[in-house]
Amino acid sequence: MPGGGVTLVGATNVDRVEAPVTMRAYLMCAFAAFGGIFFGYDSGYISGVMGMEYFIHLLTGLDPPPAGATADEKAYFTLPSWKKSLITSILSAGTFFGALIAGDLADFIGRRITIIAGCFIFIVGVILQTASSSLGLLVAGRLIAGFGVGFVSAIIILYMSEIAPKKVRGAIVSGYQFCITIGILLASCVDYGTQDRTDSGSYRIPIAIQMLWAIMLAVGLFFLPDSPRYYVKRGKLDLASATLARLRGQPAESEFIQQELAEIVANHEYELRLTPQGSYFNSWLNCFKGGLRKPSSNLRRTILGTSLQMMQQWTGINFIFYFGTTFFQELGTISNPFLIGLITTLVNVCSTPLSFWAIERIGRRPLLIWGACGMFVCEFIVAIIGVTDGSNHKAVSAMISFICIYIFFFATTWGPGAWVVIGEIFPLPIRSRGVGLATASNWLWNCIIAVITPYMVGTDKGNLGARVFFIWGSLCVLCFLYAYFLIYETKGLTLEQVDRMMEETTPRTSAAWVPTTTFAQEMGLTDKGTLDPAIVEDVERKGSVV
Ligand code: BGC
């Protein structure tokens, strides 16, 4: 028994390293995807609020222009750029640090409790923002809420990847991306509904509503089990076995559960022998060990995760979601830019579910390669139409159509794909920090792009207009090369098998890799077919001193 060493039957058959799953268990794994709503809503609602009359008056003291004023006459009535930039980017600052800290905490207090803590921090931030009627409190509230979003966005990916069955892991994590898109849509609908109010409800309602998502996620997670892999990391194998049993809908004594757990334990021991844990500082340092030359080294995996999220931002998707409305307004041919914003958001929501199927059937690697291709072709077409005939009504309609096709490609490939892959490529000893670092990179680049884009397209600055799509198109060419040379195919494998596959193949040969042995078999089985008790004891002992 635990403490005295759990007895675990180990699998020698590579198909027996994961227990069969019930429908209820699938639903439990899928619930966490709900956390994506935070991400989407919180990054989506603020642009609408910053355009609201009441809000601008509150933060600037300016009176709104009289009815019938021309566009030029209205131009003065806006927040100064530094305020806009501060209000928008302070969230990313919070999320950046939140993701990093959460990656750390998730190994100490567990994945589930870290997410619940993130929900509470978020609620505190939202209360401050709702109560605010000045810049200071609003900014402080957004910083704190950002912290919470950072916790949730990093650890949800970790949690979902760790609890989901291998066959649907990609689809379930894509569910998270789907919720991000719903969050963005909800934000624009709520903004639309309150924008004409002439009281503080105009901005307080969109802000306060977010508390609902946090409460629902925290309450739901309260009833879900933690990740069995977290318990293995902490050496609590009895809890690992009980939670795995709940997640798979099988009794803990079942051979299936024992074999799956034995595999996780044996893989963890294998990784610990390669990179011993050591002190707290050392465990951070482990993310950067192993050298640049070895593709499966921890350093290479950390670079892969952080650069993948950087590339996802480089696709230019947030140019459309953050600045799309302004861009279409500046083209001057569109009478209702808000409507175009709504259409692009809807295309994003409606296309994403296709990825649930595609990510498991077609695979991560082809999806990222062909997705990047689709995006760069669309972006170059938009740029070419824009520079050749950008003021013609029909040409602008064609540009919008290609932007929608571009969004379709993003939503079915790089949108979910980047999140799915970062949940899969790290070995257990560095997984939570690795996912935290990769998520922090997403927010960092999100912020950098939000800050520099206005300078690229602003009519008084770079004034690139449609030419900006040449830049996004070229960056998508880089995404294509990146995916071709660096992305491994991970579909259908357990996280432990992904770990082995990355050691034995290259990205280009990875799709053909099939597991031939199990970790349990390799690390040592007794005559009775159970995992060597010395391994079990070692994992229990090392886990208790993490
Ligand atoms: C990205 C976000 C983006 C969203 C759009 C996410 O995967 O990380 O930056 O706004 O997709 O759907």
Boltz pocket constraint, residues with backbone or C-beta under 6 A from the ligand:
constraints:
  - pocket:
      binder: B
      contacts: [[A, 43], [A, 177], [A, 180], [A, 181], [A, 312], [A, 317], [A, 318], [A, 321], [A, 348], [A, 414], [A, 415], [A, 416], [A, 442], [A, 446]]
      max_distance: 6.0
